[in-house]
Every structure is written in C-alpha cells, then in structure tokens.
C-alpha cells in the first residue's frame, strides 16, 4: 500500500521550504496589518505564523488582506449608492484602506481570518504530513525542531508534486489503470464541484470576483474558485488565490487598492499577468497524466468536459490536486 510506503520515509525527504534557525519566522498579534503584509512581501512568502504571547493563534496569508480590501471597496461602493452620493472614487477608497492598514493591529482581525497551525516535528514521517494535507482546507504544515522552533514549511502543492513523481506511486497497478471517471464516481466528502465555483464576465469589477472567494474552508456560501467566461460562455481562465495574492506583491498599498475597481479582464492581463488558462480533460483521461500536468503547471485543478472548445455548460466536474492525493493514499 502507498500509505505504508509513506510511513517508511522521513519527513526530511519532502521538498520543504527551509527556514534558517537565525530567522524569526513569525509575527506577534500586535503588529499592524501593513507591517504583516510588508513582512510577507520582503520575505517572499505567501503566509506567516502569528503568535499571541507564547502560543500560535494560526497563520495569516496575503489573500486575507486582498480579500479584506476588496470587501471594503465593495461595501464602500454599495453605501455610496444607497445614499445617492455618487460613486466613491478609487482614490478615496484607497486612502481609507491605507489608513486602516497602517493603524489597525492584527488583533482587530476576526479570528476566522487566521488559518489553523499544523506543527509536525522533523522526526515524523511523510505519512504524518500526508494525514494532514489530505484534509480539505489544509494547505500547509510547519516542520519544527525538538524545541518547537519552526524549521520548514511543506505546502499541499509541493507535497502533491513530490508524491506523483515517486516511482512506487507511478508503478502502482491501480494508479496506472485509473482514469478520471474513477475519481468522478468516487464517493468523497468535501470535494469541490462545479456548483462551488462562481462565473464572471470579463467586464465585471475585480472586487466582485475576489469577494466571492472563500478566505478559509469554513466560509459559508462562498466560492472555491472564480471562472472567467468570454463570449458565448466560453471558458477563458480561472483565477486562483495565488494569482490574486500578487495584488499584494509590494508594500505600496495603492498597488493593492488601485486594481479593485477596474475590470477583471484588464487586471488579469496587467497586475496579475495570468498566463495559465483552464486545464480541461475528459473522463477517459488517465489520472496519472492529469496529475503530472497539474504538478508541472502548478495548477490546482482540472475541469472535466466532453468537448475541446469548452463552454461552462460543457463542464461536468472539477478534479483538484487534493482529490488526487486522497485517491492515491487510498491505494
């Protein structure tokens, strides 16, 4: 069994992002939103652990700040309309967001904005990591030394890319014989479906797409992803959380705020510079082929369709790297 093989491999074999022991890889809950965002930009990381005293309250990611700014812009536009005061200017909204980011500490974020910390000792096995990363909504685990110091990070995406390239996985007869239809028919809880994605026209405002996305798996009534549709509902691309993280790529908050009120098609081709289109496969496509394509492209999901010229109507299901991980671990 694949799970048994993973229990024999030390966690140090995984492609973790290593952290120098001299680097203080955490923030306190008293820093401002701006300081937290600036820290992530300077360290070139998408998330950072946050401590309240001696205890971790979770980690916070860039997308949380992007989502909050988009939500604020959406709310400001709606309030202006309700009071017939005319549209709020992007500069006015940007100034308000900047003022809040620079004066509010992380304590003023709702606790639901922080993702749970998963800490695993370096003496653990790959199986221990897999047990967490196979769970929906768990996207990273932190490795620690014996004294509890964070020494590395393993993301779900890095684990997936490593897993599908292992010879004992590729040589597994059931894995080699599996096709996408097997995953479509596999009973599973918490799997992403077509109904959990929101579609948008390329002329829609960027903030409308961002605010539709989940900040965390427990957000009720929110979407797992944003699908951009062109003429005749042609599937153009998918915007991922990682794409939207880029809006917070530098410490100048005007760069984060400015795109929010612009059309998403323009932002996609400028600030986001999204070059990856949606990956579509058929129900007869081998799972191994889809897994390798996702690993190479670092895309998180593939759309299952019956036609090559794909409209949203043609989409039958969505296969994520997380669902493939759970399938592999069941073999």
Number of C-alpha atoms within 10 A of each C-alpha: 12 14 16 10 12 19 16 12 14 15 23 15 10 17 15 18 14 12 15 11 12 6 9 10 17 16 19 19 20 17 16 19 22 21 18 26 26 19 19 20 18 11 11 11 13 18 21 20 21 24 16 13 10 7 9 16 18 18 18 24 20 24 23 20 22 25 22 18 26 25 18 18 26 20 12 18 18 14 15 14 13 9 8 9 9 11 12 15 13 19 12 12 22 21 14 15 20 19 13 15 20 14 13 15 18 23 14 11 14 8 12 13 17 20 22 19 17 16 17 22 21 19 13 17 19 22 20 16 26 22 12 17 24 21 15 15 16 18 18 22 21 21 27 18 15 11 7 12 16 24 19 22 20 20 17 24 19 18 23 23 21 14 22 20 14 10 9 14 20 14 10 14 11 12 16 14 11 16 19 22 16 15 19 17 8 11 8 12 8 10 13 20 15 16 10 15 17 17 17 18 17 19 14 15 20 23 24 18 23 27 20 20 22 19 24 17 14 10 12 8 10 17 21 22 22 20 20 26 19 16 10 8 16 15 22 18 18 23 20 18 20 13 16 22 19 19 23 23 21 16 17 12 22 18 16 24 23 15 22 26 20 15 17 25 17 16 21 20 11 11 17 19 12 16 9 14 13 18 18 20 22 20 18 13 14 18 24 20 15 23 24 15 15 21 21 10 11 15 20 17 23 20 22 24 21 15 12 10 10 18 17 19 10 17 18 15 20 22 24 19 23 23 22 21 21 18 18 19 18 10 13
